[in-house]
Amino acid sequence: MEFSFDVDALLPERITVLDQHLRPPARRPGTTTPARVDLQQQIMTIVDELGKASAKAQHLPAPITSASRMQSNRHVMYVLKDTSARPAGKGAVIGFLKVGYKKLFVLDDREAHNEVEPLCILDFYIHESLQRHGHGRELFHYMLQKERVEPHQLAIDRPSPKLLKFLNKHYNLETTVPQVNNFVIFEGFFAHQHRPPAPSLRASRHTRAAAVVDPTPAAPARKLPPKRAEGDIKPYSSSDREFLKVAVEPPWPLNRAPRRATPPAHPPPRSSSLGNSPERGPLRPFVPEQELLRSLRLCPPHPTARLLLATDPGGSPAQRRRTSSLPRSDESRY
C-alpha cells in the first residue's frame, strides 16, 4: 500500500509498534526532521487507510481499526513495511496486526464460565498482492515474541476463514472450544490460564537453609479444648418451647398501657336522639275516673279561668260550676 509521503523515512524499522499515542518512532541519524505534527498526522493517515483496506477485505460494513479507535483504547498495532519496493523512493506498507487485552467471560470444555483477560487478536491484514509470501507469519511471529505469549493462549475476535487456515497451517491450532460470544479460543487455552504458579527452586533452597541454620525453637502449638459431644437431636415437636411462654415486653413507647378513665358513680341518662331508645321509668297505677273528677272539682280555678268565667254572660261561676257537675240526665229535667 503506497502513500503520498515518505513511508520509509516515517517508519525506520521493518516492523513498527504503535500504541494509543500514535507517536512517530525515533528518527535515523542524518535524515531530515519535518514538523512533529505532520509526522503524527501521517501516522494517523496510515492507520485509517489500513483499517479501511482490512474492512473491505473482510466484507465488514465499517472499519474496526482507525486512528480514533487507537487513541481511545489501549491497543497495540504492529505495522509491516516493504523495504525492497521503493516506488518513487517513498516505500510502501504491507500490512498490520492489532492486539489488545480484554476481559472476557468464556466457557471451558466443561461448559463452565470463566472470567479471564487474555491477549486478543483484534485485526489482521496483509495486502492482497503480497499474500502467501511469508509476510503474515513474519509479522505474527514478531508479535508473539514481543508479547511473550504462545499461540494457544490467544483469543481471536471474529476470525475470518483465511485466519483460521493460517493458524492451523503454521501453529497447528485446529480444535476450538465453543463459545457464546464472537471470540474463538483453542484447545490448551485454559491449561495456561488456570495453571498454579510453580515454586521456584531458589526459594525452596532458601527455605531449607533457613530451617537448618535458625536455632530458635518453635513456639508450642496451642491445644484446642476437646469438642463437646453433641447429644441426640430432638425433633421439633418434643423440643423445649419455654421461650414461647415468656411474654417479651415490647420496646418503649409500645409498652405503655393506655389509661382507662374511672367510670362515674351514676352514669348519665341516655339521650333520646335517633338510634337510641329513651329510658322509661316505672308506670304509675291507673286512677279511676270518679276520683280524677273529684280531684279536679276540689282544685281551685286558675286566675285566668276566673277572668273568663266572669266575662261569660251565661251565669255566675258558682252556678256554672254547680250545673256542670250534675249528670247529663239531670240537666235535661230542668
Disulfide bonds with the S-S distance in Angstrom:
none
